[in-house]
């Protein structure tokens, strides 16, 4: 089978996976609580190495005290640190939040920018954070958010051979319809938490098992699932 035909089969399998995930998790929304784009930005920065539940416990008091970018930019750093302490890495997070808000005020008129390149200028904002903000604050699907769950499941499902999040995102962008980029990530996160866990995936309870080359069920034959080698994916990505 040619690389082009293999890639087409891989795209078809990706769509089938997407369809099943939509049925399994019909409500795929951001689980962070926020009211404004800057609050979403701050909550997403806090979510690094932290659960969304913990962030949602912290942000009510944080946003009540500092509701917008000017307030956070002018805050005492010690107070910010105290308010976000329980999310972990609190000194660095508080520094990034204040730095990002200061730049939003000084350069973007106190409004979170709507362009990827401008978001990436903000301290503490990587592509993952920018993708979340653009998708959920502005309805702009600029890319695919790749966290540890998305990276692990995408690899297990044979949709990429990459481990670097930027390269994983590149492969997923080519495989999935743009309107589904962000919600694909949310659904994979749900599935990674509930079924396809890191150490003991529940393959016998997985609706994707017959499409997954990593499934361990006796009746699943990985050789029947279309996958691409690293060289083939890179070649197809250039076409």
C-alpha positions as CSV (number, residue, x, y, z in Angstrom):
1,X,0.0,0.0,0.0
2,X,1.4,3.4,-0.9
3,X,2.1,6.1,1.7
4,X,-0.8,8.2,0.3
5,X,-3.3,5.4,0.6
6,X,-2.0,4.5,4.1
7,X,-2.4,8.1,5.1
8,X,-5.9,8.2,3.8
9,X,-6.7,5.1,5.8
10,X,-5.2,6.7,8.9
11,X,-7.3,9.8,8.4
12,X,-10.4,7.6,8.0
13,X,-9.6,5.8,11.2
14,X,-9.0,9.1,13.0
15,X,-12.5,10.2,12.0
16,X,-14.0,6.9,13.2
17,X,-12.2,7.4,16.6
18,X,-13.6,11.0,16.7
19,X,-17.1,9.8,16.0
20,X,-16.9,7.2,18.8
21,X,-15.5,9.7,21.3
22,X,-18.3,12.1,20.5
23,X,-20.8,9.4,21.3
24,X,-19.1,8.5,24.5
25,X,-18.4,12.1,25.7
26,X,-21.1,14.2,24.0
27,X,-20.5,17.2,26.4
28,X,-16.8,18.1,25.8
29,X,-16.3,21.5,27.3
30,X,-13.5,23.2,29.2
31,X,-13.7,22.2,32.9
32,X,-12.0,25.3,34.2
33,X,-14.3,27.9,35.7
34,X,-13.9,31.5,34.3
35,X,-16.0,34.5,33.1
36,X,-13.5,36.4,30.9
37,X,-10.6,35.6,28.6
38,X,-8.1,36.8,31.1
39,X,-9.5,34.6,33.8
40,X,-9.3,31.6,31.4
41,X,-5.7,32.5,30.6
42,X,-4.9,32.7,34.3
43,X,-6.7,29.4,35.1
44,X,-4.9,27.6,32.3
45,X,-1.5,28.8,33.5
46,X,-2.5,27.5,37.0
47,X,-3.6,24.1,35.6
48,X,0.0,23.2,34.7
49,X,1.0,20.2,36.8
50,X,-2.3,20.6,38.7
51,X,-5.8,19.2,38.4
52,X,-8.7,21.4,37.1
53,X,-10.6,20.7,40.2
54,X,-7.8,22.2,42.4
55,X,-7.6,25.2,40.1
56,X,-11.4,25.7,40.4
57,X,-11.0,25.7,44.2
58,X,-8.4,28.4,44.0
59,X,-9.7,30.8,41.4
60,X,-12.9,32.1,43.1
61,X,-10.9,33.9,45.8
62,X,-8.2,34.9,43.3
63,X,-10.7,36.4,40.8
64,X,-12.7,38.1,43.6
65,X,-9.5,39.8,44.7
66,X,-8.0,40.5,41.2
67,X,-10.8,40.2,38.6
68,X,-9.0,41.5,35.5
69,X,-5.6,42.1,33.9
70,X,-4.9,45.6,35.4
71,X,-5.7,44.3,38.9
72,X,-3.4,41.3,38.6
73,X,-0.7,43.4,37.0
74,X,-0.7,45.7,40.0
75,X,-1.0,43.1,42.7
76,X,1.6,42.4,45.4
77,X,3.4,39.3,44.2
78,X,3.4,37.9,47.7
79,X,-0.4,38.0,47.8
80,X,-0.7,36.4,44.4
81,X,1.7,33.6,45.6
82,X,-0.4,33.0,48.7
83,X,-3.6,32.8,46.7
84,X,-2.3,30.3,44.1
85,X,0.0,28.3,46.5
86,X,-2.0,25.1,46.5
87,X,-1.7,24.7,42.7
88,X,2.0,23.9,43.0
89,X,5.0,25.8,41.5
90,X,3.2,28.8,42.9
91,X,6.1,31.3,42.8
92,X,6.7,30.7,39.1
93,X,3.0,30.7,38.3
94,X,2.4,33.9,40.2
95,X,5.3,35.5,38.4
96,X,4.0,34.4,35.0
97,X,0.5,35.5,35.7
98,X,1.6,38.9,36.8
99,X,4.0,39.2,33.8
100,X,1.3,38.1,31.3
101,X,-1.2,40.5,32.8
102,X,1.3,43.4,32.8
103,X,2.0,42.8,29.1
104,X,-1.7,42.5,28.3
105,X,-2.2,45.9,29.9
106,X,0.8,47.6,28.4
107,X,0.8,46.2,24.9
108,X,-2.8,44.9,24.2
109,X,-5.0,47.5,25.8
110,X,-5.9,45.2,28.8
111,X,-7.5,42.6,26.4
112,X,-6.2,39.1,25.9
113,X,-5.0,39.0,22.2
114,X,-6.7,36.8,19.7
115,X,-3.6,35.8,17.7
116,X,-1.4,32.8,18.4
117,X,1.8,34.7,17.9
118,X,0.8,37.5,20.3
119,X,-0.4,35.1,23.0
120,X,3.0,33.3,22.8
121,X,4.7,36.6,23.7
122,X,3.1,36.4,27.2
123,X,5.1,34.9,30.1
124,X,4.0,31.4,30.9
125,X,2.1,30.9,27.7
126,X,3.0,28.0,25.5
127,X,1.0,26.7,22.5
128,X,-1.0,24.4,24.7
129,X,-2.2,27.4,26.8
130,X,-2.8,29.5,23.7
131,X,-4.8,26.8,22.0
132,X,-7.1,26.6,25.1
133,X,-7.6,30.4,25.3
134,X,-8.3,30.8,21.6
135,X,-10.7,27.9,21.4
136,X,-12.7,28.5,24.5
137,X,-12.5,32.3,24.9
138,X,-12.8,33.2,21.3
139,X,-14.1,30.2,19.4
140,X,-10.9,30.0,17.3
141,X,-9.5,26.6,16.6
142,X,-5.9,27.4,15.9
143,X,-4.4,24.1,16.9
144,X,-4.7,20.9,19.0
145,X,-4.0,21.1,22.7
146,X,-1.5,18.3,23.5
147,X,-1.2,17.4,27.2
148,X,0.1,14.2,28.7
149,X,-3.2,12.3,28.2
150,X,-3.5,13.5,24.5
151,X,0.1,12.6,23.8
152,X,-0.2,9.2,25.4
153,X,-3.5,8.2,23.7
154,X,-2.5,9.6,20.3
155,X,0.6,7.5,20.4
156,X,-1.2,4.3,21.6
157,X,-3.8,4.8,18.9
158,X,-1.1,4.8,16.3
159,X,-2.0,8.3,15.0
160,X,1.6,9.5,15.6
161,X,5.0,8.2,16.2
162,X,6.1,11.4,17.8
163,X,6.6,12.2,21.5
164,X,7.3,16.0,21.2
165,X,4.0,17.8,21.7
166,X,4.6,20.2,18.8
167,X,5.1,17.3,16.4
168,X,2.1,15.4,17.8
169,X,0.0,18.5,17.3
170,X,1.3,18.8,13.7
171,X,0.2,15.2,12.9
172,X,-3.2,15.6,14.5
173,X,-3.9,18.8,12.6
174,X,-3.4,16.9,9.4
175,X,-5.7,14.1,10.5
176,X,-8.7,15.9,12.1
177,X,-11.3,18.4,10.9
178,X,-10.4,21.9,12.2
179,X,-13.7,22.5,14.1
180,X,-13.0,19.4,16.2
181,X,-9.3,20.2,17.1
182,X,-9.9,21.5,20.6
183,X,-12.8,19.2,21.6
184,X,-10.8,16.2,20.4
185,X,-8.3,17.0,23.1
186,X,-10.9,17.3,25.8
187,X,-12.5,14.0,24.8
188,X,-9.1,12.2,24.8
189,X,-8.4,13.7,28.2
190,X,-11.7,12.3,29.5
191,X,-10.9,8.9,28.0
192,X,-7.4,9.0,29.3
193,X,-8.7,9.5,32.8
194,X,-11.5,7.1,32.7
195,X,-10.4,4.2,30.5
196,X,-7.0,4.5,28.8
197,X,-5.0,5.2,32.0
198,X,-1.2,5.4,31.9
199,X,-0.3,2.2,33.8
200,X,-3.4,-0.1,33.5
201,X,-5.5,0.8,30.5
202,X,-8.9,-0.9,30.5
203,X,-8.8,-2.3,27.0
204,X,-11.6,-4.7,27.7
205,X,-13.9,-1.7,28.4
206,X,-12.6,0.5,25.6
207,X,-14.9,1.4,22.6
208,X,-11.8,2.1,20.6
209,X,-10.1,-1.2,21.2
210,X,-10.6,-2.6,17.7
211,X,-9.1,0.6,16.2
212,X,-6.1,0.6,18.6
213,X,-2.8,-1.1,17.8
214,X,-1.9,-1.0,21.5
215,X,-5.0,-2.8,22.7
216,X,-4.2,-6.0,24.6
217,X,-7.4,-7.9,24.1
218,X,-6.8,-11.4,22.6
219,X,-9.3,-10.8,19.8
220,X,-7.6,-7.6,18.7
221,X,-5.0,-8.0,16.0
222,X,-2.8,-4.9,15.8
223,X,-1.6,-5.9,12.3
224,X,-5.1,-5.2,11.0
225,X,-5.0,-1.6,12.1
226,X,-3.5,0.9,9.7
227,X,-0.5,2.6,11.2
228,X,2.4,4.6,9.6
229,X,6.1,4.3,10.3
230,X,7.9,7.5,11.4
231,X,9.4,7.9,7.9
232,X,6.0,7.5,6.3
233,X,4.3,10.1,8.5
234,X,7.1,12.6,7.8
235,X,6.9,12.0,4.1
236,X,3.1,12.3,4.0
237,X,3.3,15.5,6.1
238,X,5.3,17.1,3.4
239,X,2.9,16.2,0.6
